[in-house]
Amino acid sequence: MSRPRYDDGDEYGDYRDGPPQKSSNSGLILGLVIGGGVLVAVLLIGCAVSMFLFRGAAVNAPQGAQVATRVDEPEGKDGKDPAKKTYTRVEFMKLVMGKKPDEVIAALGKPHDKTENALKPDSPVWYYKRMTINPASGELDNSAQVVFENGVVSAVNCW
């Protein structure tokens, strides 16, 4: 719908209700919305791909941080794999509390993982996988953490 124009020879005041309103360009708006959506999708996919590619990348640990090491083939002193045996959390704690590392290995076998603290070399932390039973659910815990201090086990944590 066009607005009436009052032509008096000059351009000033020809439109009494103000200058005509410009219509919006719906193609431009649609292009911006679609372009923004594509940009967000590309960023999300890029983040997911980079997390997948770099999930195992080594990170330089700060001085004094605990460094994990993998221990293969946990075995007891008789050559059998005691890691196949499961214990209640109480039984597990009774087996290891106050024991030295060689006594723990004799009772449970080599740990699945170890961390060493550079500031406290006599305070390693050992991890045994799926050896303890959660009393609330009756299912195996994912890990039992054995904490050494001053050469003996001082704490056990299960989850």
N, C-alpha and C positions, 0 to 999 in steps of 0.2 A: 504494500500500500504506500503510495507516494504522498508526500506532504505538500501542501500548497506553497507555491513560491510567489512572493510579491516582488516583481521585477520593476525597479524604479531607475534603472540605468547604472547603478553601482552595485557592488557585491555586499555592501554593508547592510545588515538588517533584512535581507531578503527572506530569511526564515524567521518568522515571529516566535516560534516555539524553540528556537535554538537550532544549531546545525543538525543536519540529518544524522541519525545514528548509523554507524557502520555495522553491518551484519558480521557475526562471528564466522570464522572459517572452520567448519566442522571437520574438514579433512585434516587440517593442521592439528587440531585437538586430538583426533583419533590417532594420528601418527605419533604424537608425543606420548600418549597413554600406552600404545603398543610398544614403542621404543623403550619406554621406562620398564615395562614388564619384561621385555627381552633382556635388558641390561641386568635386572635383578636375577633373572634365571641364570644368566651366564656367570654372574658372581657366585651364586650359590653352588652351581655345578663345579666351578673352579676351586672353591673352598673344599668341597667334598673330595674332589680328585686329589688335591694337594695333601689333605689329611690321610688319604689312603696310601699315597706314594711315600710319604715321609713318616708314617706311624712307627717304623722301626729305626729311624735315623738316630745315630749316636748323639748324645748331648754331653758336652764337656761338663763334668761335675765340679763344683767348687771345692777348694781345698778343705779337707775334713769331712766331706760328705760320704755317706755310705755308698759303696759300690757293690752291685749285685754280681755274683758269679754263678754259673750253672755247674752243677755237679752231676755227672752221669752215673747211671747204674748204682743206686743205693743198695748196699749189701751189708749184712751183719757179719760177725766173726765166723759163723759157720758156713758162709757162702750163700745162704738162702736170702731171699729178698723179704725182710721183715716189713717193708713198706706195704705189702699186701694185707697185713693184719690191721684190723681196726680196733680202736680203744675208746672207751668212754672218756670224756674230758678229765674226769677224776683219775682214772687209771693212767692216762697219759701223763698227767702232772706228777703222780706218785713215781712213775718211771724215771722222770728227768730232774725234778727239783733238787737243787743242791749238788748235782752231779757234774763231773768234769767232762770235757768234750769227748774223750775216748770212752768214757762210761756210757754216754748218750749214744754214741755210734754202736757200742756193743749191744745196747738194749733195743735201738730202733733202726740201726743202719745209717748210712750216710744220708745227710739231708738232700732234698731236691734242689734247694737254692740256699745261698749264703750271702750275707752282706757284711762288709768289714768297715769299721769306723776308723779312719786314719788318725783321729785324735785319741782314740782308745783302742789300741790293737788287741787288748785282752778282753774286749767286749763285743764279739761278733753276734750276729743274729742269724739263726738258722730257720729254714722253713721246711716243714713236712706237709706234703699235699695229700688230702683226702684220707687221713688216718684217724681222725677223731669224729665222734658222733655227737651231733647237736642234741642235747637232751629235750629241747622243746619240740623239735620236729621229727626226731628219730632219723634224720638224714645225715649223710657225711658232710662235715665242714669242708670248705674248699681248702683251707690251710690252717696249720698249727704253727705258730711262731714261737721259737725257743730263744730267749734272750739270756746271754751270758754277761756276767759282770765279775771282774776279778777272777776269771778262770772257772767259774761255776754257774750253773743255771740259776737265774734270779727271778725269772718270770716266764709264764706261758700264756699266750693269747691265741684264741681260736676264733675263726669266722668262716 
